[in-house]
Amino acid sequence: MSSDPWGRVDETGTVYVRTAEGEKVVGSWQAGSPEEALAYFERKYEGLVVEIGLLEKRVRTTDLSAKDAQAAIEHIRQQVDEHHAVGDLAALSARLDKLTETVESRREERKAQKAKQADEARAAKEALVTEAEELAQSEQWRAAGERLRALVDTWKGLPRLDRKSDDELWHRFSHARSAFSKRRKAHFAALDAQREEARKTKEKLVAEAEALSNSTDWGATAARYRELMADWKAAGRAQREHEDELWNRFRGAQDVFFAARGEVFAERDAEQTENLKLKEELAAEAEKLVPVTELKAARAAFRSINERWEAIGHVPRDARPKVEGRMHAVERAIQEAEEAEWRRTNPEARARAAGLTGQLQDAVDKLQKQIDTARAAGNDAKADKLAKELEGRQALLDQALKGLQEFGG
């Protein structure tokens, strides 16, 4: 009979393994010595040890599912429980029990993780739905449309929820996208209608602009083109394929008109510049008449200059006030000389001036006598009062005498 700490072989070749509950029959061995029998069943034990070790490693380092791990554990446990090996079977059972606990713990962790992922996925999808419903009211058509497409891609990357929750959220999400698409379609349909109306309006504006392009009624036509431009801006944009072509025709018609007007105005400007030069020469000739010494000659000379002035055409608008002002200044100087001559030679005015002077002279003489009498009588107060009155009358007399001198008196 042969034995070791974990098993023995009796005389009949029966192999036993020792357990806490006593010896258990492992099997029968008839092919060799008892030592070989024990060695064989010990190797089977070592095989179980290796198998359990590999399973522990798989559980620890791979994503082996709890279901597959538990099935592998049960397969090994069955071999341990059937006592087909010689060794510390209780230790193997303890390792399997611990491994079962680990698998169960992993199962709970994965369950919790899965629940957490589901909650996160739900929250993420609810956030996508909320944003999509907000975007459904936007009028930023391009940006909102691009963002909604990005939200669809994000949705596809999220885990599915339970069917009911997932379907409800997707229904809201899809409804928001449809609402936005419907509003955008209506907007662009209205925009197309507006642009078609703008195209028709601009066709009419172009037709009128082209009809006016050969007009020579420069002022009225230029004003009408300004009105047409205002109408063009108010009409809004036509479709892109028509807008540029219409604008080129509209602008081209204006260019024809304004180019022709520009040529005419350029000729007119050259003529007016020459006219200005001639009028400046006449103004300089007229200014030599001032100060007026010989009124009759000055008047005749100015009349001649003015006749030549009137024969000259227009000058540039911005230069007109200055050159005309020079002529007006000479004209005023001659008029003032005429007025002075008239006052000097007017008999009635001369008589009035002489009469006034005589009256003032009499008043002055009278006051002087009164002053002399008062002082002779020793009445200085009265004399001083009369002297102040005399000062005022003397001033008026001096002024009247000066006026009389202007008449040559």
Buried (B, 14 or more C-beta within 10 A) or exposed (E): EBEBEBBBBEEEBBBBBBBEEEEBEBBEBEEEEBEEBBBBBBEBBEEBBEBBEEBBEBBEEEEBEBEEBBEBBEEBBEBBBEBBBBBBBEEBBEBBEEBBEBBEEBBEEBEEEEEEEBEEBBEBBBEBBEBBBEBBEBEEBEEBBEBBEEBBEBBEEBEEBEEEBBEEBBEBBBBBBEBBEEBBEEEEEEBEEBBEEBBEBBBEBBEBBBEBBEBEEBEEBBEBBEEBBEBBEEBBBBEEEBBEEBBEBBBEBBEBBBEBBEEEEEEBEEEBEEBBEBBBEBBEBBEEBBEBEEEEEBBEBBEEBBEEBEEBEEBEEEBBEEBBEBBEEBBEBBEEBBEEEEBBEEEEBBEEBBEBBEBBBEBBEEBBEBBEEBBEEEBEEBBEEBBEEBEEBBEBBEEBBEBBEEBEE
